[in-house]
């Protein structure tokens, strides 16, 4: 059986670089800058989505692709927000539907990945979603997750699972799991699902697992076990072949002997990589996407059919069926 390899892409949003909002809050200024001295890009052009889709399509990559339903708290993706180019918004959604969805599962990363949204007033709260989640219950989390799922449904991007922004839900994870199950059943009509919250960038024991099962229903917690080495590409203007190869080495050496992927492969552990939209975009230089393509090229060259790019839903289904577990490794 080929060893699964799965790509998780966090933080994509139509046209918006949600990282700009994070950097703005952290820096306390409306003009945040990278360590390179460059201003943080506030938008991600439409053609970057085309470039990404071309890379994953050419190399047969599979996994999940986030679409933020209410990006940065600006407004819902089914209607847009003040100043939004609605034609460009529709084009972005259409390209995800046409080019990305056939290859990747779609998930919300809850609603805003910024300030939490009050569902009664539809106004932003002073707390971030991460902070807000820490004192919630299944009763309050369920409608919040359900709205995120519904917004994706409305624009023709049916979600397959749920992604946490930051560590959303970690401190109330039992309540969070219940809310995910109820929201998926309510909106999608599914009794089987998965969510991404946790990471283990060092261990080689497979951490993804079934966390709830009842008759034919199940919920799987998918863990990322390969960190986002592409994150560093945001902080430097370097993008030459030598730099790209050096970052790719952290994932997989050209000879297949070194790198985090090689560690997991030798352990027989499915390789679940997490990266971020802003990491791939690299503040407009697209260096992270160059790294991702080089990694995909090396995976193909080194392992060929011994590994298989796998959607999250397919990996979760295999885990639920007992094909992959810590006990089997």
N, C-alpha and C positions, 0 to 999 in steps of 0.2 A: 504494500500500500504506500503510495507517495506521501511524503511528509507535508502536511499543510503549511502554507505560508500566507499570511493575511495582513493586509495594509489597512490601518485605521487613519483616516484623515480628519482631524478635528478643526473646527472653527470656520469652514467656508460659509460665506454669506453673499447674497447677490450684491456685487459691486463694492460692498463695504469691507474695509480692513478692520475687523472688530478689535484687533490688537491695538489700533490707534486709541480706542477708548480706554483700554487697560493702561497703556503707557501714559495717557493724559492724566488719569487719576493718580498714578504712581508718582509722576513728575510734578504734579500740581501746576501744570501749564498747558495752554492750548496748542503749544508747538513743541511736542516732545521730540527728542532726538535719540538716535541710536548711539552706541559707543563709537561708531565710525564718525560721528559728528553730523550725519545726515538727518534731516527731519524724517520722522516716521510717516510713511505714506498713509493717507487717509482713505484712499480708494484702491481697489484692485481692478484693472481694466478687464473688459469682457473677453478679450483675446487670450488672457492668461488661462481662463477656463478651457478654451479650445486647445491650448498648448498642453495642459494637464491631461485632457481627454485623449489627445494623440499619444502621449507617453504611455498611459495605462493600457490603451487599446493595442498599441504596437507590441507591448511586452506581455500582454495577457494578464495584467495584474488584477487582483480581486480583493475585496474587503468591504469597507463601509466608507461613506462620504457624508459628512454632516451637512445639513442645510439649516441655518439658523432661522427659526420661524418669525422672530421679532427682533432683528439684528440690532445690537447696541441699544435696544429700547427705543429705536427710532419709529417703528411702526410695523404692522403685519405685512408679510410678503404677498398676501393676496390683494392688498390695496395700495401698498407703497407708503411713503412718508413725505413730509414737506421737503421740497427740493429734489425729490427722487425723479429720475428719468424713467418714467413708467414703461416706455418702449424698450429701454435697455434692461429693465427689471424682467419684463416678459421674455426677452431674448435669452437672458441668463437662465431663467427657469426652464425655458424650452430646450436649451442646450443640455442642461443637466438631465432632463427627461429623455432626450434623444441620444446623447453621447455617453453619459456617465451611468445612468440607472441600469442599462443593460449589463454593466460590469460590476457595479458596486451596490450594496445595500444602502438605502437612504435612512438617516436618523435625524431627529432633532437633537440639538445639544441644549435641551430644555427650551426656554423661550428666547431670552435676550442675550445670555452670556455677558451680562452687565448688571444693572440694577434690577432687582426683582420687580415684578409687575403685580399691582393690586387688581385682582380679577373683577372686583365690584366697580371700582372707579375707573379702571384701565389707566391709572396713573402709576408712574414709577415710584417705588419706595426708596427710602434712604439706604437700605441694606442691599448688598449685592445678592445675587441668587445663592451663592455659596453661603453667605451669612444667614440669609433667610431660611435656608433648608435646615439649619441646625436646630431649629425649635419648631419644626412642623411634625404633623402626624399623617398617617395614610389618608385621613379625611380631607386634609388641606392640600396634600401633594397630588392626589388623584386628579382633581380638576385642572391643576396647573400643568401636569404632564399631558392630560387629555387635550387641552387647548393647543399645545405644541404639536401633537399628532394631527389634530383636526386641521390646523393651518397648512400642514404639508399635504394632507389629503385634498384640500380645496384647490391646490395648484397642480394637482396631478402627479405628486411625488409621494406615493404611499410609503410610509415608514415601515421598517422591518424590526426595529429595536429602538433603544434609547441610549443616548450618550450623556454623561454628566459633564456640565461645565465645571472646571476645577475639580474639587472633591465633593460636589453637590451630593447630599444624601449620605455621606460616609458616617456621620455621627448619629444618624437615625436609620441605619441601613435596613433593619427589619421592616420599619414603616415604609421606607422607600421601595423595597421589593414588592410589598403588598400593593402600593400605589401603582407601580409599573404594570403589574399583572392586571389590576382593575382597569387602568386606562387603556391598555392594549385590547382587552376584551370589549370594553365599551366602544372604542372608536374603530378598531380594526376587526373586531370579532374573532380575535385569536386567543387561544389558551396556551400557546407556546411562544416564548419570546426570550430575548437576551438583553443585557445592558452592559455598558462599558464604564467602569469607574476606577478600577484598581490597576496598579503597575508593579511589576517586580523586575527591575532592570539588571539584577545580578544573579539570582538563583537560576538553576536549570531544571528544577522540578516544575512540571506543567501545573499552573495555578488556576486556570479556567475550570469551572465546575458547575454542576447542577446545584442550585441553592433552594429550589422548591420543586416538588413533584406531587401531583395528585391525578390519579388515573392517567389520561392521555396528556394532561397538561404539565408543562415544565417551564422553569425559568433558569437560564444559564447566566452566570457572571463571567464575562470574558475579560481576561487580564492581558494587558500589553506587557511583553517581556523583552522588548527591544526599545531602548529610549530614542528620543528625537535628536539624533546627532546633527540633523540639518538645522536645528535652532541656531547654532553658532553662525550660520551663513547670513543671518540678519545683521550681525554686528561688525561685519568687515566688508570692504569693497572688493576683496579678492574673489575672482571667479575663473582664474586660469585653470588649465587642465591639471596642473600639479596640485592645486588646492582642492579641486573637485575630487581627484583620486585619493587625497589624504583623508577627506571626510568620509568617502566611500569605504576606505579601509577600516573605519570604526565599525561598519556594518559587516563587511566581508572583504578579506584580502583578495587580491587578484588570483592567487593560487588556491583559494578556498580554505586555507589553514588557519587564518587569524580572523578576528572580529567577532562581534556578538552573535551574528547568525551562525557562524561556524561552531561556537560553543553550544548553542541549542541543537544544531543539527547532530553533533556528535552524541548528545544526550538523548536523541530521538524525540525531542520536544517540539511540537508545533510552534512555528515562529510567528508571533503576533507583533507587528511593528506599529508604533504610533508616531505620526508626524502631525504638523499643523499647517494650515493654509498659508499663514504668514511665514513659516519656515521655508516652504517651497518657493514662495514669492520673493523672499529675501529683499524686501523693500524695493522691488522693481527689477532687481538684477536676475531673478529666477535661478539663482545658484543652487538652492535646495532642490529644485526640480531637475537640474542637471545631475546632481548627486543621486537622486532617486532613480533616474534612468540608468546611470552607471551601475548602481546596485542591482537593478533588474537585469542588466546585461550580464553581470558577473554571476548572478544566481542561475541564469540560463546556461552560461558557459561551463560553470563548475558542476552543477547538479543535474541539469537537464530534466528528464522525466522522473527523477527520484524525488522531486518536490512538486507540489501543485498549488498554484495560487487559488485561494479559496474564499468565498464570501463568508461573512460573519454568520449568516443564518445557516449555511451549510456546515460550518465548523460547530456551531451550537447544536445543531441536530445530531451530528456525529458524537459530540460529547454526551448528549442526552441518551443516545443509543448505546453508550458505553465503549465506543470505538477509541476514544482518547480520554485518559484519566491519569492522575498521578500514580494510581496503583498499577497501571499498565506500563508505565515508563521504566 
